[in-house]
Amino acid sequence: MRLYGNGTSMGWHSAEFEGLISQYYGGTTPFGTRQIMKLRFDLVQTSCGYGVPLFDYKGERTAIENWHGNKGPDGIQ
């Protein structure tokens, strides 16, 4: 899929960031979140997918949780 358009970034201290986190995550910021990108698409194109390999889902990785725990809230901000 190809997406064309423009985006804006919302950081931790913006009111819009806090509003979206509250709306979609109940006020708890997910591990590793540093900003939210708001995208406005002008054009969406699809492709045939013939060249896309098949993958098996094995489970979630713990790397982001480990990274988040080592940094702590102050380190992430």
C-alpha positions in Angstrom: 0.0 0.0 0.0 1.3 3.5 -0.8 0.0 6.5 1.1 0.4 10.1 -0.1 -0.3 13.2 1.9 0.9 15.3 4.8 1.4 14.8 8.5 1.9 16.7 11.7 3.6 15.5 14.9 2.1 15.9 18.4 4.5 15.6 21.3 4.0 14.6 25.0 3.1 18.0 26.2 0.5 19.0 23.6 -3.2 19.0 24.6 -4.1 17.0 21.5 -1.6 14.3 22.4 -3.2 13.9 25.9 -6.7 14.0 24.4 -5.9 11.2 21.9 -4.2 9.0 24.5 -7.2 9.5 26.8 -9.7 8.7 24.0 -8.0 5.6 22.6 -6.0 4.2 25.6 -8.0 5.4 28.6 -5.3 7.8 29.7 -2.4 5.3 29.9 0.3 6.0 27.4 1.5 2.8 25.7 5.1 1.7 26.3 7.6 3.6 24.1 5.2 6.2 22.9 7.1 9.5 22.2 4.7 11.2 19.8 1.6 10.8 17.7 1.5 11.4 14.0 -1.7 12.8 12.6 -1.8 12.0 8.9 -4.0 13.5 6.1 -4.0 11.3 3.0 -4.6 12.7 -0.4 -4.1 9.5 -2.3 -4.1 5.8 -1.4 -2.8 3.2 -3.8 -2.8 -0.6 -3.4 -0.5 -3.1 -5.0 -1.1 -6.7 -6.1 0.8 -8.2 -3.2 2.5 -10.8 -5.3 5.9 -10.0 -3.9 4.9 -10.1 -0.3 6.3 -13.1 1.7 4.3 -15.1 4.1 5.2 -14.9 7.8 4.0 -16.8 10.9 3.0 -14.9 14.0 5.2 -16.2 16.9 4.2 -13.7 19.6 4.9 -10.2 20.8 8.5 -9.0 21.4 9.5 -7.8 24.8 12.2 -5.3 23.6 10.0 -2.2 23.8 8.9 -3.1 27.4 12.5 -3.7 28.4 13.7 -0.4 26.8 10.8 1.5 28.4 11.6 0.0 31.8 15.3 0.9 31.6 14.6 4.5 30.5 11.7 5.3 32.9 9.2 8.1 32.2 11.7 10.9 32.6 14.2 9.3 30.2 11.6 8.8 27.6 10.4 12.4 27.7 
